[in-house]
């Protein structure tokens, strides 16, 4: 844990304009959201296409230089997943040599948790409880073997705690060759969090007939992991302890976070509407 | 249901290059994924910013012209959520008048479900079971009052089935004024689906010591909705039947989809690696 609470600089492209009472620029908050999302969404622009594109990928924040760094430290984002050859090729060629610009492919990464459905008296005041983070940075291909191994372990254990060392490692030469990992150097980021119960306009909250008729509150929502289902060539009689404990912890934490999000008040409830 | 299975045209920017055996261009598949996601991620480019940006938003596919249209029909995407003034202003001004280009702001929309963790013998063969969809299109502001009301009902009932008519409706003038809805005319789209058990390389599947040591299989993963928690000004003794039934159906369906994704084989299992 760093001795001060670090924040990302507010940039014109990263500043939260709407409901800024819900915004945070704290590295700890933003990195925590990213590292607990099973997938992140990565956006980049494509030459000769009228549209930007989005890829779902797996991402974890880490530091190859200081592997013991905490969530609130300065970290880089490692990306892996269904990496189209396009993003890999673009990251490889975006080395900035020709232009003198910052090295790498400019990307935006979003990580979002839905924590509950907020049911109010009017459609406009309906909302979600959620935690969302956005990061902006430059992606480059990881070419150093040791850094690639670090990132592969980080990402595998980000999906299932402690999984990496329980599999056949290290990856062989063919696997190292065929696997691409991107490292994103972060320029800025922000988080937005909504928690708590519905909040309607005063006129509606004073409408007796309406209050007698409409149920208001929160339906908590969270990811659940089911019973591990053995595959066709599995030989172990049951899933090992580290998988079971990971699953149990995940399910308990997920449920707790969603329930707490419903019942705890917003830190700064300046926002009036929830549309 | 249309009498033929409609597909989106394959465009250079929408074609799935990697694992194309997992790809689909069917409207029914793509729209089904979008309409069951609690949130979608919307990407667009921002003038004078080095990075594209992503907003989490609420989206539902529908047809104002033919409200009875099915999931597999030609539909438009209606977006609502934490709409930054930036995307609204850009959509308002992107009317194509000056340039002769297609009307609206070019955006990319991603909708992704995680259905399970696929645990293989090697880190490289690990994967998720998932269903993801990407749509490309042009966003414009909905200005017609009737269409806006149609979209508000569509989106509200997309979050909780049948919720709209159980709240205080229609929205009043101030609410209509303050609410922005975007309509996206879709140019192309694609879906990518992975299901089934892990599939390792032959050399690993013939490694007896490895098979005796590593658990392989799928941990199904899905969203769950908890018990509805009443808010501070709720007066109803318990959540009404339509909310309870919606929650029960959602939880049963979510669990079934994740379990089926784990146990059913891929339609076309051409892909060898799962990295």
Interface residues (C-beta under 8 A of the other chain):
Chain A: X12 X13 X17 X18 X19 X38 X39 X41 X43 X44 X45 X46 X48 X49 X50 X51 X52 X53 X54 X55 X56 X58 X80 X82 X83 X84 X85 X86 X102 X106 X107 X108 X109 X110 X112 X114 X116 X117 X119 X120 X121 X122 X123 X124 X126 X128 X130 X132 X134 X136 X137 X152 X153 X156 X159 X160 X163 X164 X166 X167 X168 X169 X171 X175 X178 X179 X187 X192 X197 X198 X200 X204 X205 X207 X210 X211 X212 X213 X214 X215 X216 X217 X218 X219 X220 X221 X222 X223 X224 X225 X226 X227 X228 X229 X230 X231 X232 X233 X234 X235 X236 X239 X240 X243 X247 X255 X258 X259 X262 X263 X273 X275
Chain B: X12 X13 X17 X18 X19 X38 X39 X41 X43 X44 X45 X46 X48 X49 X50 X51 X52 X53 X54 X55 X56 X58 X80 X82 X83 X84 X85 X86 X102 X106 X107 X108 X109 X110 X112 X114 X116 X117 X119 X120 X121 X122 X123 X124 X126 X128 X130 X132 X134 X136 X137 X152 X153 X156 X159 X160 X163 X164 X166 X167 X168 X169 X171 X175 X178 X179 X187 X192 X197 X198 X200 X204 X205 X207 X210 X211 X212 X213 X214 X215 X216 X217 X218 X219 X220 X221 X222 X223 X224 X225 X226 X227 X228 X229 X230 X231 X232 X233 X234 X235 X236 X239 X240 X243 X247 X255 X258 X259 X262 X263 X273 X275
